[in-house]
Amino acid sequence: MHEPPPAGGSPPAVEGDPPAPAWALILGASSGTGAAIAEAVARKPGLNVFGVHRGRYPDTARELETRVRDLGRDVHLRQADASTPEAAEAGADELLQRAGPRGVKLFVHAIAGASVGRFLSEGPDRLHPRRIQRTFDCMAHSFVYWTQALVKRDLLAPDARLLGLQNPLDETHLGNTGLISAAKAALEMYVRHLAMELGPKGHRVNLLKFGTVMTPALRHVYSPEALARLDERHAAMTPAGRMATLDDVARFVTVLVGDDAAWFNGATIDFTGGMTLRLLDLVLNP
């Protein structure tokens, strides 16, 4: 007869029982790319989900919880700012209570929290030190903070996958996004160095680069007319004739969790669909 599970934890392992499902830690889980990835990995390979979000999209967060539970997986969404060292320590403590040691198979850093503007502007779009620090904390430094917290608590499964998200701004120029580009460049360097440090332990650390996808944040910033133009221009410059979708990105992350992707390490994986290939052609031959 099985013993009752301890409060807040998993039941004790019994010989012959299947292994307890591993967990995915998703930062920025309530909407957009983070939510899509959370649902996808709950479906395949069947991970439980521990998500952190700032609470800006409470309705979509509740919907995500329902969808993950409907898939038969456990889910816990923590409402907090995930960008600071203190937040990483507190979140990892809570995650340890849920997942237990070596319970985290996948860590996805999908925090959005960047400032746009210009470094030398004299107007309201000037990138002041506080905005610079905040952007780097959200989009780069927090990847290190959480990795340190996970390793400190022995939370990473033997073949854990750690994944940052990148965009094509490292190979093109978009007016007021210099700070975002700089922060993502720092994230890329963190990924490479962490891959070297964690590789001998069996873990894999990579960066997934993809183009524009329609998210609640994007719909909040742009008018319907602007979104239509955005969609039209992406269709013109992308070989597939369309924008990437959240589902495209999320399904590929399920591939990266699998054994067939175990040799990716320290890589910036181009999943842009060739989005920037036609830029010069569009300029010279409109």
Buried (B, 14 or more C-beta within 10 A) or exposed (E): EEEEEEEEEBEEEEEEEEEBBBBBBBBBBBBBBBBBBBBBBBBEBEBBBBBBBBEBBEEBBEBBBEBBEEBEBBBBBBEBBBBBBEBBBBBBEBBBEBBBEBBBBBBBBBBBBBBBBBEEEEEEEEBEEEBBEBBBBBBBBBBBBBBBBBBEBEBBBEBBBBBBBBBBBEEEEEEBBBBBBBBBBBBBEBBBEBBEEBEEEEBBBBBBBBBBBBBBBBEEEBEEEEBEEBBEEBEEBBEEEEBBEBEBBBBBBBEBBEEEBEEBBBBBBBBBBEBBEBEEEEEEEE
